[in-house]
Amino acid sequence: MDGDALFTIGDLARRTGLTVKTIRFYSDEGIVPPTDRSPSGYRLYDVGALARLDLVRTLRDLGVELAVIRRVLDREVSVSEVAAAHADALEVQIRTLRLRRAVLRAVAERGSTTEEMTLMHRLAKLTDEERGRLVAEFIDDTFGRYDANQELVAMMRAAAPVLPEDPEPAQVEAWVELAELTRDPDFRAAVRRMARYQADERERGDDTGLHHELTEAVREGVGRALEAGTAPGSAAAAEVVAGLTARYAETFGRADDAELRGWLLNRLEVAGDPRAERYWHLLATVNGWPVPESLGPVFAWFGEALRAHPAR
């Protein structure tokens, strides 16, 4: 019966598909030791050795190291434990390979230089925690010293960049640009000015927080004016401005007068750096969120209209 049979290395090679050289190596290393020897001194193996060799081949095909395989065969660890640990390790390798693929595709699409490719690869390899720390440091540096709009700061801290496991090239590009933007000294200075302005407003009693309703009112009112081709200096634009300043006056508890319009124009200029909007758009791209429509043209028109109509 096969259970009592003994096999030469050549027999094992034919049964397993492994080379004689490989089987001899496993035998020399004590991983699949011979069961016996022939009268001529040739190594012989039983069915147990054949099964042991099949297990070694399977684990090696899965990328398990020989040192770990030896522990499995010596019953120091179980196959299930090794499989679980190896699967976890493969997850990390797969994620790394996906990132490398996305970086290479981004490099190919944008025609990056060697230096840009190196930077892109280095930044893409950061963990989610490291990406979060980079953005957190940016927020601490720009807002940390000021008592700015707390709702805005909380929203920025909650919105951490998280690259998916299989990112698109556009997401890698967006992350690289976002990382470079947060390290830009000029942008940081602009954000500090905004934080300082907000802190000054809070000292004067402004505790109104974020103003999504006002932003939506400006989007709708100015959006209609833009669609109609209304010039900022026209009489029709004056009506749009009047309707919006009335909303601002009500929200902030101020008189709807020339002083309010001057204050509002200053507010728009402080928050009008296009890089601030770019920050949120890049973050949305990295995280796979819908990228909002740009409000740049809307607030640019509103600012021009306020200058053209400084008083009611």
Secondary structure, 3 states (H helix, E strand, C coil): CHHHCCECHHHHHHHHCCCHHHHHHHHHCCCCCCCEECCCCCEEECHHHHHHHHHHHHHHHCCCCHHHHHHHHCCCCCHHHHHHHHHHHHHHHHHHHHHHHHHHHHHHHHCCCHHHHHHHHHHHCCCHHHHHHHHHHHHHHHHCCCCCCHHHHHHHHHCCCCCCCCCCHHHHHHHHHHHHHHCCHHHHHHHHHHHHHHHHHHHCCCCCCCCHHHHHHHHHHHHHHHHHCCCCCCHHHHHHHHHHHHHHHHHHCCCCCHHHHHHHHHHHHHCCCHHHHHHHHHHHHHHCCCCCCCCHHHHHHHHHHHHHCCCC
